[in-house]
């Protein structure tokens, strides 16, 4: 008997969805920072066993959209409800509601199995944990609740084993050696964007999109040329930094991570271009893989 299915992870920003997904997979597919809206796309991660295939889906954190890019991000969340065989709803200690009532109603009225994961319990005491367990059991009575720490790995294996139990019988959806549905350039873009999220403040990280224009793989080295898009000239100056030092740091850190990811030497060239108001331009969003309509 072979089991296979789609397991979609949803929740508010910063609840640790990407940390959990990477823990399940054993690879860093989703970028992780402490900033909200780190995840912009729906990213699939595929875990294979002898008799199962779990297709995990990490989606953007649920927000009320303020501009076109954020609306497209919420479309990825909507699509996660449509094809899920198991829904994983993540909350964290201290959290009491989902930022969108419509999504919350979809969870509480779901006909498919729902696992409610109460994350970051390493930051709580026993009394606080018991209060939150009771609160969420009352709010989402149709869910199985697991207290976890995605960062520390507490209860992660137990959750994964329960997911496998809940999967329907099915042949695999993807080849058994496939790790994700995204192309290599996507992970180059995301790695560079992660470093920008880590090192720049205020609006800068949210005004940035990265596009890898060249990707040439040789036997021992991969040569890449990536463009960092910003919305205004002032942002371009901030990204580059004094004497180019800020962008140099991004390049060095991204290269180190990419060498681990690809297992080869990386030559990375970075450029910065102004692409005015790309976050509100449907044509541009489609080009960057956001607007699926």
N, C-alpha and C positions, 0 to 999 in steps of 0.2 A: 504493500500500500504506500503510495507516494502522496504527500500533502504539499500544497502550494497556495499562496494567496498574498494579497496586498494588505499591508499593515500600515495605516496612516497615522502619523503623530501630529497632533495639533495642540495649541495652547496659546496663552498670551506671550508677548516678547519676553526674552530673558528667563524662561522657566527651565532651560537646559535641554531642549529638544535635540539640538545638534550634538551635545555631549552624550546623550543617551544613544542616539543613532550610531555615532562613532564607536561607542562601547560595544554595541551589538555586533558591529561589522568587524571591529578590530583594525580598522583603517581610518585615517582622517579624511573623510569625504566632505563633511560640512564644516565651514569655517566657524570659529568660535571666538567671540569677543564679549566684553561686558556691555557693549552698546546695543540698544534696541534696534530692530530691523536689520540685524546682521545677515540673516537669511532672506534672500529676495526671490529665489526661485523654488520650485518644487524639485527636490533632488531625490532620486531613487538610489538605494543601496541594497545590494542583493547578497543574501547569506544562504549558502548551499550546504546541505548535509546529504547523507546517503539516501535518505527517504523524505527529504523536505526541501522546499525553497521558500524563504521568507523574502518578500519584496517590500522593503521598508521605504517609507516616504516621509522626508522632512520638509515641512512647509513653513512659509513665513509666519511670524508671530501675529496673532489676530489684533488688528488695530482698526480705528475708524479712519478711512482714507481721507487725506487732505489734498491729494493731487493724483494725476493720472497713473503715475508709477505705482502708488500705493493701492489704487483700485485694481491694477493688474496683479499685484501681489495677492490681494484678497481673492481674485479669481482662481489662483492656484489652490487656496484653501478650500474654496467651494468644490473644485474638482476632486479634492481628497475625500470628500464625503461620498462622491458618486461611485467610486470603484473599490471602496474598502471592504475587505472581508473581516477585519478586526480594526476597531478604532481605539487608538491610544490617546487619552486626554490627559495632558500633563498640567498639574498645578504645583505651586510651591508653598512652603510654610509661610503664613502671613497673608496669602492671597484669598480673596473671598468671592470673586466673581470673574466671569469672562467678559472681555471688553465689548462683545457684540451679542445682544440678546437673541438674535436670530440663530446664530451658530449654536448658542447654548441650548435652545429648544431642539435643534437637530440632534444634539448629543443625547438629551434626556428622552427623546422619543425614538431613538435609534433602534432598528430591528436587528441589527448585527451586534455581536459581542463588543462591549465597551470595557476597557481596562483604564481605571482612573489611577494615575501615578502621582502620589504626593511626594514631590522631590525636595531636595535640600534639607532632609531631616537631620543631617549632621549639624545644622545650625539651630536646632531646637532642643528643648528639654522634654521629658516624658509627659508632663501635664499639658504643655502646648500641643504636642503631637496628638494626644488623645482627644483634645478639643477639636483639632482640625479633622481628624479621622471622622468624628461624629458629625461635624458640620457638612463634610463632603458626602458622607453616606446619605444624609438627609436630602441634600441638593440633587444628587445623581443616584437615585435608588436602583437604577438599572445597571450600574457599573460594579465590577469587581475592583476593590481598592487595594493598592499595594503602596506602603510607605517605602521610598527608595532614596538613595543618594547616587545619582548618575556619576558624579565626580569621583566618589570614593568606591563605586562599584557595589554598594550595598543593595542586595535584593535584585540586582540587574539580571543575573542568571535565572533566578526564579521567574521573573517576568517573561524572559525569553522562552523558557520551557513551557510556560502557560500559553504563550502565543502559538507555539508549535501545536499544542494540544487542540487549540481552537481552529486551526486552519482546515479548510475543506479538502477533501480528496481531489487531487488534480495533478496532471503532469506539469513539469516546470514551464514557466512562461518565457524564461531566458536561458541561453546556453549556460551550462554549469560552471564555466570558467569566467563568466562575466560578473564584474563587481558593481557596475553602475550603468545608467542609461545615458550619461553625459559624455561628450567627447573630451579628449585630452585638453584642448584649448580652454574649455570651461574651467578646469581646475587651475590652470595657469592664471586666468582672469580672477578667480575667487581668491587665490593665494595672495596675489598683489593687492586686491581689495581689502583683504583681512589686515595686511600691514598698514594700509591707509587708515582703517578703522582704529587700529591700535595707537597710531602715532599723531593723528591730527584731531583737532577739537572742533566743537560747535557744528556748523553746517557742512563743513568741508567733506566729511566721509559720505554724507547723504547726497551730495551733488556730483559724486564721482561714479563713473562707469568705466570698466576696463575692457579693451578689445585686443585680442592677440591676432595681429595681422600676418605674422610669419611663424611657422613652426616646422623646422627642418630637422629630422632625426637621422643622425649618423650612427655608426657602430658604438662609439664611446661618448658621444656628446649630442645634446639637442640644442639647436640655435633658435632662439625666440626673439621676436620683436613685438612689444606690446605698447598700446597707446592708452594713456590715462585721460579720459574725457572729463572736463569740468564745464560748468555753465558760464563762468565769468573770468575775465582776464585777471582780476585780483586773486581768484582761487588758483589760477595757474601759477602765479608767483609764490603763493604759500606752499603749494605742492612741491615746487622745485626747491624752494628754500634758499638761504644765503649761500652763494657760491655752489649751488646744486647739492648741498649736503643732505637736505631732507629727502630728496628723491633717491640719492645714492644709498641712504640707509634702507629705504623701502626695497630697493633692488637687491642689496646684499642679503637681507633677511628672507625675501621671497625666493631668491636663488637657493639658499640653504634648504628651505623646506621642499622646493621642487626637486632638488637632487635626491632627497630622501624618498619623495613620492615616486619618482621615475627610476631611481636607481642608476642614474647616469650623471655625468658632468653636464652642467647647464651654462650656456652663454645667454644672458638676458639683456636686451637693450630696452630701455624705457623712454618714452616720449610723452609730452603733455600737449593736448589740444583743447581749444575752447569749442564746445558744441552747445550753443545757447539753448536754454530751456528744454533740454532733451527729456527731462522727467515729465513734461506735460505734452510731449509731441508723440501722438500715436504711431506715426510712421517710424520714428526713431526707436520707440519702445518695442515695436515689432522686430526691428532689425537686431535689437539686443536680446530678443527671445522672451520678452515679457508679455506682449499683447498677443494672445493666441487666437483672437477672433479673425 
